[in-house]
Amino acid sequence: MPRKILPLSDTAIRNVKPAAKPVKLFDGGGLYLEVFPVGGKLWRMKYRFGGKEKRLSFGAYPTVGLMEAREKRKEARELLAKGKDPGEEKKAAKEAAIAGEAAILAARENTFEAVARDWFETWRKGKSPAHARSKFARLERDVFPWIGNKPVAEVTTPVVLELLRRIEAKGHGETAFRAKVAISQVMRFAIAAGKADRDPCPDLRGILATRQTKHMAAIIDPVKVGELLRAIDQYSGSYVVRAALALAPLVFVRPVELRAARWADINLDKAEWRYTVSKTKTDHLVPLSRQAVEILHNLKPITGRDELVFPGTRSGRPISDGTINRALQAMGYDTKNEMTGHGFRAMARTLLAEELHYPPEVIEHQLAHKVPGALGTAYNRTKYLKERVPMMQAWADYLDRLKKGADVIPLRTTG
């Protein structure tokens, strides 16, 4: 193989032409540039260690220039002077760098936020999109900014307590409670994944301020219920919203289920509405009273061509989740302290029991709540249906009497 004579220079390197065989341009001290027939140029250093001839690679020219290659040669010769093999040192440094990168990657994957995101993808299955978004938004807003970058294994009781105290200090006791629940769910997921040893949240039992149960505002006084029903009849907003308002007390489903109602799920001939409960994902059946059927019958010529019973202004979307509350506000009701769209459920639950004296288990089934029974927690859409059908009609008739202002002494109509 031809050998070129010193000294090397950038000009000489740039002007060298590839030959049929590799050409070596030597720079002294074992450093040389190998020029390959295809045109590539690679810096190498030849040295001896332990009685054996070895080689180092310093990279390709021009990425590694002449001066940088000479600096690398100097570093290698300093290692040799210390009795160290520069090739083995380079290999060890490379392995350490790879291990360091892997450690950094593992650390990123094991932060509380990373684990929480993995947990959320598993937990969200089967949950309503709105509920899932609300849950994760709470983590993003109240938890991640403070402990998101901390290794999940280092999320200890004092760490969580400091976070929750910070939330409480803002007067958000309920938010602190919900944040603790979410953190505990993430930590249990981390334990199952082998990324944490324990959940610190149970240690905080009794430490936080007593949780105040928040009840949705609801009207349960019969006289005031009559006033509300008359106000609904006089509502001057859109016909679709007025129909939703009028139907809400008759069916007392969750607001999200009312506004998302589909015509395909409603059978006016059979006077029933079947759908999947948003919270429990169970099938539910709502017997429709004559009054409810009439409202829907009158609404169908207006929205019947749409998939949704109560379509909003945006195509393919129902009326918004705040529409009913805004309508109540327009009618003069305080939705924080007096009445909300969700309050129609509490209204029905209270008055069906206290005024119409229906059994709690029948009412709870109509509310689509799971009711503990002799054989455990159970719910099916047809249970107590023989009692629920007349109950829903009696309820609608009772509301009519309240709307007229009648002084009613209700009589139990079922055994």
C-alpha positions in Angstrom: 0.0 0.0 0.0 1.6 3.4 -1.0 2.7 5.6 1.8 2.6 9.4 1.6 5.3 11.6 3.1 4.8 14.2 5.8 3.8 16.9 6.6 0.0 16.7 6.4 -2.0 19.8 5.7 -5.7 20.5 5.0 -4.7 21.5 1.5 -2.9 18.2 0.9 -5.8 16.3 2.4 -8.4 18.0 0.2 -6.3 17.5 -2.9 -5.5 13.8 -2.5 -7.3 11.6 -5.1 -8.8 8.2 -4.3 -6.7 5.3 -5.7 -7.6 1.8 -6.7 -6.5 0.8 -3.2 -6.7 2.6 0.2 -4.1 5.3 0.7 -2.6 6.2 4.1 -1.5 9.8 4.7 0.7 9.7 7.9 1.0 12.7 10.3 3.3 11.2 12.9 2.8 9.7 16.3 0.8 6.9 14.9 -1.9 9.2 13.4 -2.9 8.8 9.8 -5.7 9.5 7.4 -6.9 6.5 5.3 -8.4 7.4 2.0 -10.7 4.8 0.5 -11.3 4.1 -3.2 -14.9 5.3 -2.9 -13.7 8.7 -1.6 -14.2 8.4 2.1 -11.5 9.6 4.5 -11.1 8.2 8.0 -8.7 9.2 10.8 -7.0 6.4 12.5 -4.2 6.0 15.1 -1.9 3.0 15.3 -0.4 2.2 18.7 1.0 -0.7 20.8 -0.3 -1.8 24.2 0.6 -4.9 26.1 2.8 -6.0 23.3 0.0 -5.9 20.7 -0.6 -3.5 17.8 -3.9 -1.8 18.0 -5.9 0.9 16.2 -8.2 3.7 17.2 -10.7 5.5 15.0 -11.2 9.3 15.4 -13.9 9.9 12.9 -14.2 10.9 9.3 -12.7 13.9 7.5 -13.9 16.7 7.2 -16.3 16.2 10.1 -13.1 15.8 12.2 -10.5 18.2 11.0 -6.7 17.9 11.1 -6.3 19.9 14.3 -9.0 17.9 16.1 -7.5 14.6 15.0 -4.1 15.8 16.4 -5.8 16.7 19.7 -7.4 13.2 19.9 -3.9 11.7 19.2 -2.5 13.8 22.1 -5.2 12.6 24.5 -4.6 9.0 23.5 -0.8 9.2 24.0 -1.4 10.8 27.4 -3.5 7.7 28.3 -0.7 5.4 27.1 1.8 7.3 29.2 -0.4 6.5 32.2 -0.5 2.8 31.3 -4.0 2.9 30.1 -5.3 1.4 26.8 -7.0 4.3 24.9 -9.1 1.9 22.9 -10.5 0.3 26.1 -11.0 3.7 27.6 -12.9 4.9 24.6 -15.1 1.7 24.7 -15.8 2.2 28.4 -16.7 5.9 27.8 -19.1 4.9 25.1 -20.7 2.3 27.2 -21.0 4.8 30.1 -22.7 7.3 27.7 -25.1 4.7 26.5 -25.9 3.7 30.1 -26.3 7.3 31.0 -28.7 7.9 28.2 -30.7 4.8 29.2 -30.8 6.0 32.8 -32.0 9.4 31.7 -34.7 7.7 29.5 -35.7 5.4 32.3 -35.9 8.3 34.7 -38.1 10.2 32.3 -40.4 7.1 31.9 -40.6 6.7 35.7 -41.6 10.3 36.6 -44.9 10.7 38.3 -46.3 12.4 35.2 -45.1 9.7 32.8 -46.6 7.0 35.0 -49.8 9.0 35.4 -50.2 9.2 31.7 -49.8 5.5 31.3 -52.3 4.9 34.1 -54.8 7.3 32.4 -54.7 5.5 29.1 -55.8 2.3 31.0 -58.2 4.0 33.3 -60.1 6.0 30.7 -61.4 3.0 28.9 -65.1 2.7 29.4 -65.3 6.2 31.0 -67.3 9.1 29.4 -65.0 11.4 27.4 -66.1 14.4 29.5 -65.4 12.6 32.8 -62.0 11.4 31.6 -61.0 15.0 30.4 -62.0 16.4 33.8 -60.0 13.8 35.7 -56.8 14.4 33.7 -57.3 18.2 33.6 -57.2 18.0 37.4 -53.8 16.3 37.3 -52.4 18.7 34.8 -53.6 21.7 36.7 -53.1 20.7 40.4 -50.5 17.9 40.5 -48.1 17.8 37.6 -46.7 21.4 38.1 -45.5 20.3 41.6 -44.6 16.6 41.4 -44.8 15.7 37.7 -41.0 15.6 37.2 -40.3 13.7 40.5 -39.5 10.0 40.2 -42.7 8.2 41.1 -40.8 6.1 43.7 -39.9 9.3 45.5 -43.5 10.5 45.9 -43.7 10.1 49.6 -46.2 11.0 52.2 -44.6 14.4 53.1 -44.4 15.2 49.3 -48.1 14.5 48.8 -49.1 16.3 52.0 -47.1 19.5 50.9 -48.9 19.4 47.6 -52.4 19.0 49.1 -51.7 21.7 51.8 -50.9 24.1 49.0 -54.3 23.4 47.3 -56.1 23.6 50.7 -54.4 27.0 51.4 -56.3 28.4 48.4 -59.6 27.4 49.9 -60.0 24.4 47.6 -60.6 21.6 50.1 -62.7 19.5 47.7 -60.0 19.9 45.0 -57.4 18.7 47.5 -59.5 15.6 48.2 -60.0 14.8 44.6 -56.3 15.3 43.9 -55.4 12.8 46.6 -57.8 10.2 45.1 -56.1 10.7 41.7 -52.6 10.5 43.1 -53.5 7.3 45.0 -54.8 5.7 41.8 -51.6 6.6 40.0 -49.4 5.2 42.8 -51.3 1.9 42.9 -50.7 1.6 39.2 -47.0 2.3 39.7 -46.8 -0.4 42.3 -48.4 -2.9 39.9 -45.9 -1.8 37.3 -42.9 -2.3 39.7 -42.1 1.4 39.7 -43.0 2.2 43.3 -43.1 0.3 46.5 -46.1 1.9 48.2 -49.0 4.3 48.0 -48.4 7.2 50.5 -52.0 8.5 50.4 -53.6 6.2 53.0 -51.2 7.7 55.5 -53.0 11.0 55.0 -56.3 9.7 56.2 -57.7 12.2 58.7 -54.9 14.8 58.0 -56.8 16.9 55.5 -59.7 19.1 56.4 -63.0 17.3 56.6 -64.4 17.0 53.1 -67.6 18.9 52.6 -70.1 17.0 50.6 -71.4 19.3 47.8 -75.0 18.8 46.9 -76.4 20.1 43.6 -78.9 22.9 44.1 -82.5 21.6 43.9 -86.0 22.7 44.6 -87.9 20.1 46.7 -90.6 22.3 48.2 -93.9 21.3 46.3 -95.2 24.9 46.1 -91.9 26.1 44.7 -91.8 23.1 42.3 -95.1 24.3 40.9 -93.7 27.8 40.5 -90.8 26.4 38.6 -93.0 24.3 36.3 -95.1 27.4 35.4 -91.9 29.4 34.7 -90.8 26.7 32.3 -94.1 26.9 30.5 -93.5 30.7 30.1 -89.8 30.3 29.0 -89.2 32.6 26.0 -86.1 31.0 24.7 -85.8 28.4 21.9 -88.4 25.8 21.5 -85.8 23.0 21.7 -84.5 24.3 25.0 -88.0 24.8 26.4 -88.8 21.2 25.5 -85.7 20.0 27.2 -86.6 22.0 30.3 -90.2 20.6 30.3 -89.0 17.0 29.8 -86.2 17.2 32.5 -88.5 16.9 35.6 -90.6 14.1 34.0 -87.7 11.8 33.2 -85.1 13.0 35.8 -82.1 11.5 34.0 -78.6 13.0 34.3 -78.2 16.2 32.3 -75.6 14.7 30.0 -78.0 11.9 29.1 -80.9 14.3 28.5 -79.0 16.5 26.1 -77.5 13.6 24.3 -80.8 11.8 23.8 -81.3 10.2 20.4 -84.5 9.6 18.5 -83.4 6.1 17.7 -83.5 5.2 21.4 -87.0 6.5 22.0 -90.1 4.5 21.1 -93.1 6.8 21.4 -95.6 3.9 20.6 -94.2 1.9 23.5 -93.7 5.0 25.6 -90.2 4.1 26.6 -86.6 5.4 26.2 -83.7 3.0 26.3 -80.1 4.2 26.5 -76.7 3.4 28.1 -76.2 5.2 31.4 -73.2 7.6 31.2 -71.8 6.9 34.6 -72.2 3.1 35.0 -72.3 2.0 31.4 -75.4 -0.1 32.1 -78.5 -0.3 29.9 -81.4 1.8 31.3 -85.1 2.0 30.5 -87.2 5.1 31.2 -90.9 4.6 31.0 -92.4 7.7 29.4 -95.6 9.3 30.9 -98.3 10.6 28.7 -97.0 14.1 29.3 -93.4 13.1 28.3 -94.7 11.4 25.1 -96.7 14.6 24.2 -93.6 16.8 24.6 -91.5 14.5 22.4 -94.4 14.1 19.9 -94.6 17.9 19.5 -90.8 18.2 19.2 -90.3 15.5 16.6 -91.5 17.5 13.6 -88.8 20.1 14.5 -85.8 17.9 15.3 -86.9 14.4 14.1 -84.7 14.5 11.0 -81.7 15.0 13.2 -80.1 12.1 15.1 -80.3 14.1 18.3 -83.5 15.0 20.1 -82.0 18.2 21.3 -79.5 19.3 18.7 -77.4 22.4 19.4 -76.4 25.2 17.0 -73.3 23.3 15.8 -74.0 20.5 13.4 -73.9 17.0 14.9 -73.6 18.3 18.5 -76.3 18.4 21.2 -77.2 21.5 23.2 -74.2 22.3 25.5 -73.9 21.1 29.0 -74.6 24.7 30.3 -77.7 25.3 28.2 -80.2 24.1 30.9 -78.5 26.0 33.7 -78.4 29.2 31.6 -82.1 28.8 30.8 -82.8 28.5 34.5 -80.8 31.6 35.1 -82.7 33.5 32.5 -85.9 32.5 34.3 -84.5 34.1 37.5 -83.1 31.0 39.3 -79.8 31.0 41.1 -78.0 27.8 39.8 -75.5 27.8 42.6 -77.9 27.9 45.5 -81.4 27.3 44.2 -81.8 25.0 41.1 -79.7 23.3 38.5 -80.3 20.9 35.7 -79.0 18.1 37.9 -81.4 19.2 40.6 -84.4 17.6 38.8 -83.0 14.2 40.0 -83.0 15.3 43.7 -86.4 16.8 43.2 -87.9 13.5 42.0 -86.0 11.4 44.5 -87.2 13.5 47.4 -90.8 14.0 46.5 -91.4 10.5 45.1 -90.4 9.2 48.6 -91.8 11.9 50.9 -95.0 12.9 49.0 -95.9 9.9 46.8 -94.4 7.4 49.2 -92.8 5.1 46.7 -90.2 2.5 47.9 -86.6 3.7 47.8 -85.4 0.7 45.8 -88.0 1.5 43.0 -86.9 5.1 43.0 -83.2 4.2 43.0 -83.7 1.9 40.0 -85.4 4.6 38.1 -82.5 6.9 38.9 -80.2 4.2 37.4 -78.4 3.7 40.7 -77.0 0.4 41.7 -79.0 -0.9 44.6 -77.5 -3.5 47.1 -79.7 -6.4 47.4 -79.8 -9.8 49.1 -77.6 -11.3 46.3 -75.2 -8.3 46.1 -75.1 -5.1 44.1 -77.4 -5.5 41.1 -79.0 -3.4 38.4 -81.0 -4.3 35.3 -83.1 -2.1 33.2 -86.4 -4.1 33.6 -86.2 -4.6 37.4 -89.2 -3.1 39.2 -90.6 -2.2 35.8 -94.1 -3.1 36.8 -93.8 -0.6 39.6 -91.8 2.0 37.7 -94.3 2.4 34.8 -97.2 3.6 37.0 -94.8 5.5 39.2 -93.6 7.6 36.3 -97.2 8.4 35.3 -98.2 9.2 38.9 -95.2 11.5 39.1 -96.1 13.3 35.9 -99.7 13.7 37.1 -98.5 15.0 40.5 -96.3 17.6 38.7 -99.3 18.7 36.7 -101.3 19.3 39.9 -98.4 21.2 41.4 -98.2 23.3 38.3 -101.9 24.2 38.6 -101.4 25.2 42.2 -103.6 22.4 43.6 -103.4 21.6 47.3 -102.7 17.9 46.8 -102.9 15.2 49.4 -101.2 12.4 47.4 -102.5 8.8 47.6 -100.3 5.8 47.2 -101.4 4.1 43.9 -99.3 0.9 44.0 -99.0 -1.8 46.6 
